Amino acid sequence: MIDSMTGYGAGERPLGEASVSVEARSVNHRYLEVSCRGPRWSLALENE
């Protein structure tokens, strides 16, 4: 019997002089939390 459906994934990639990090978590299939970090100029790409 499975008691937990928790998942986690993370990745990082160099992008010129900066790097971009992405992290995703899911807890018991109820919530998904995604966190992205990158250089300030990349904020304009957030909606794409």
Secondary structure, DSSP 8 states (H G I E B T S, - for coil): ------EEEEEEEEETTEEEEEEEEEETTTEEEEEEE--GGGGGGTT-
